[in-house]
Amino acid sequence: MPEPKMNLRKGSKVWAEDKNLAWVAAEVTDFLAKKVQIRTVTGKQVLTVPEKLCPRDADEEEEHGGVDDMTKLTYLNEPGVLYNLQRRYALNDIYTYTGSILIAVNPFTKLPHLYNVHMMEQYKGAPFGELSPHVFAVADASYRAMMSEGRSQSILVSGESGAGKTETTKLIMQYLTFVGGRAAGDDRTVEQQVLESNPLLEAFGNARTVRNDNSSRFGKFVEIQFDATGRISGAAIRTYLLERSRVVQITDPERNYHCFYQLCASERDAEKYKLDNPHHFHYLNQSKTYELDGVSNAEEYIKTRRAMDIVGISNEDQEAIFRILAAILHLGNIEFSPGKEHDSSTVKDEKSSFHMQMAADLFMCDANLLFATLCTRTIQTREGNIIKALDCNAAVASRDALAKTVYARLFDWLVEKINRSVGQDPTSLIQVGVLDIYGFECFKYNSFEQFCINFANEKLQQHFNEHVFKMEQEEYRKEEINWSYIEFIDNQDVLDLIEKKPIGIIALLDEACMFPKSTHETFSTKLFQNFRAHPRLEKAKFSETDFTVSHYAGKVTYQTDTFLDKNRDYVVVEHCNLMLSSKCHFVAGLFPLPPEESSRSSYKFSSVASRFKQQLQALMETLNSTEPHYIRCVKPNSMNRPQKFENSSILHQLRCGVSRS
Ligand SMILES: Nc1ncnc2c1ncn2[C@@H]1O[C@H](COP(=O)(O)OP(=O)(O)OP(=O)(O)O)[C@@H](O)[C@H]1O
């Protein structure tokens, strides 16, 4: 952002706005009327206005390799920050401070010398800022502050998809287990279990996306607890909003969750469960991508199994988990054709019958009951129960809903198991929490998932505003540093718009979900009626039902067509009963209580958005009771290549961590 007052003279060093590079270094050569003549480093003579220029640190003052803390720049403005990062990145100095915030630019290449034990030794106890900027320095500062102040800490890792949040989180965990670990040789120490929870959760919660080969499809908050002597005594993992739709629907070149490919490559299990080839399974072959560069599915399978051992999952449970995954794949291959009666359906052919039998056998339930579950629905009326046949589309939807529910419950079981195994220390008063949560998203098409993700980011932004801006601005004001490259934007009004009761987007959505006759059209109409003049909400230009929210990071238009469906986290009673009938304790145990049949339909509504809102509220309360530290990860280019620094996209991310496509 150009600065309002600037004394320009001939020879002044400036940054000039540039279409391609965002900003380019230049020097003032002349003045013509109210305009300024400049010469850019690329040799161009440009006539411009002073408002489009920013002051630049004089070349001789600039350190060739950049400065390790942005506050050392004479002019702390957007281009100064950008070029400082660029200069450092060229030398593989991927970390830079802005005061106490760490900026980490993804190197997209292994830098093992940065993360070895020797490095951890170096950072242990070193005063913050004394050594080169590093993720270990932030982790160490948190640990020291926790020990000296007796106060819990949190490290918030943010950034767009592929920026390096998960890798950064793992490095923090590695460091904390290093300083707080016991020097025991046992494989199953708390810290070992904490570390091994990563590959396990990645196998079941990560997938290849267009942006990242190993993209986390859930948010994660890991709390590592310590005893009074600073040793790790327990841990707890909370996860947020796993992307369920991926289990049944993927587009090329994305993949389903890693665990499915690992299982198919596992020779013995694959053979046992008749998973000869991933190409044969609908839930996998909607995309032509089965392999990942430099990754062996078979080896990853062994690693996942090992992680399960360390986390304390019994062989019997492991067998059940992979059997369930196999059942889901077979389930996805059941196709339907119209049945004899009107609007009914039946299993399409022998192949589908085979897969249905396989799925039933693997779930350890009755194949006829599975068929009835997929192709009919019981409706309760005052006069008694009516069995309604489902047409082919509805049967497919029922099949997919079952697959998604089972998978989501399996994921939740894993998280719970990890928590139980690692154990929480009820006497621990101090902990370091690490938050790795999806960054702001703005795509061509944005749906319910983006809405929830962006809501979470608004919450975190508010937290960031309250803690960092106020604190840092104070500090910079004292030192008379001009903090102009990030603006303070109060976003309480957006948060009210989204979450306020009784009238807010979530409340209106829940209301719509509870009335069977509501559609996304009636929901949108109600939304626009209630917020006709709201400065943060508008009706999208070419649609009657899409709405646009002016988020802190920019405008995002949401398509509402699937909002109601995605917000309804109903468990179909028939699905529940089927799973409860399983002879496998593990399968039945995933569905602990038969849902109360309080409603007249066989669906029981619970709101995904409201539950997410409550989870976020609890997270905010935890974060507010801790001292926060921030790491902002930056993705330097969209090709995931080392040494490529794309100015415009990086600027977007520095402004607000936005992910665009
Ligand atoms: N410090 C690092 N050193 C080397 N490579 C890294 C580092 N950080 C990230 N990477 C590379 O970038 C890839 C993407 O990083 P990561 O999965 O951590 O991104 P993310 O921000 O968690 O993305 P998502 O939101 O999609 O989960 C990694 O798989 C790894 O190849």
PDBQT file of the ligand as one rigid body, heavy atoms in Angstrom, charges set to zero:
ROOT
HETATM    1  N1  LIG A 701      10.000 -27.235   5.796  1.00  0.00    +0.000 N 
HETATM    2  C1  LIG A 701       9.846 -27.961   4.689  1.00  0.00    +0.000 A 
HETATM    3  N2  LIG A 701      10.905 -28.573   4.103  1.00  0.00    +0.000 NA
HETATM    4  C2  LIG A 701      10.772 -29.286   2.978  1.00  0.00    +0.000 A 
HETATM    5  N3  LIG A 701       9.598 -29.458   2.326  1.00  0.00    +0.000 NA
HETATM    6  C3  LIG A 701       8.505 -28.884   2.851  1.00  0.00    +0.000 A 
HETATM    7  C4  LIG A 701       8.558 -28.109   4.056  1.00  0.00    +0.000 A 
HETATM    8  N4  LIG A 701       7.326 -27.658   4.307  1.00  0.00    +0.000 NA
HETATM    9  C5  LIG A 701       6.531 -28.145   3.334  1.00  0.00    +0.000 A 
HETATM   10  N5  LIG A 701       7.236 -28.892   2.457  1.00  0.00    +0.000 N 
HETATM   11  C6  LIG A 701       6.729 -29.583   1.236  1.00  0.00    +0.000 C 
HETATM   12  O1  LIG A 701       5.465 -29.032   0.884  1.00  0.00    +0.000 OA
HETATM   13  C7  LIG A 701       4.455 -30.021   0.878  1.00  0.00    +0.000 C 
HETATM   14  C8  LIG A 701       3.157 -29.420   1.384  1.00  0.00    +0.000 C 
HETATM   15  O2  LIG A 701       3.300 -29.093   2.741  1.00  0.00    +0.000 OA
HETATM   16  P1  LIG A 701       2.133 -29.357   3.816  1.00  0.00    +0.000 P 
HETATM   17  O3  LIG A 701       1.447 -30.641   3.535  1.00  0.00    +0.000 OA
HETATM   18  O4  LIG A 701       2.719 -29.165   5.161  1.00  0.00    +0.000 OA
HETATM   19  O5  LIG A 701       1.129 -28.168   3.454  1.00  0.00    +0.000 OA
HETATM   20  P2  LIG A 701      -0.186 -27.707   4.224  1.00  0.00    +0.000 P 
HETATM   21  O6  LIG A 701      -0.084 -26.241   4.391  1.00  0.00    +0.000 OA
HETATM   22  O7  LIG A 701      -0.352 -28.518   5.475  1.00  0.00    +0.000 OA
HETATM   23  O8  LIG A 701      -1.293 -28.049   3.157  1.00  0.00    +0.000 OA
HETATM   24  P3  LIG A 701      -2.825 -28.502   3.348  1.00  0.00    +0.000 P 
HETATM   25  O9  LIG A 701      -3.561 -27.317   3.861  1.00  0.00    +0.000 OA
HETATM   26  O10 LIG A 701      -3.215 -28.866   1.948  1.00  0.00    +0.000 OA
HETATM   27  O11 LIG A 701      -2.819 -29.678   4.266  1.00  0.00    +0.000 OA
HETATM   28  C9  LIG A 701       4.995 -31.149   1.733  1.00  0.00    +0.000 C 
HETATM   29  O12 LIG A 701       4.457 -32.381   1.364  1.00  0.00    +0.000 OA
HETATM   30  C10 LIG A 701       6.491 -31.057   1.476  1.00  0.00    +0.000 C 
HETATM   31  O13 LIG A 701       6.801 -31.708   0.273  1.00  0.00    +0.000 OA
ENDROOT
TORSDOF 0
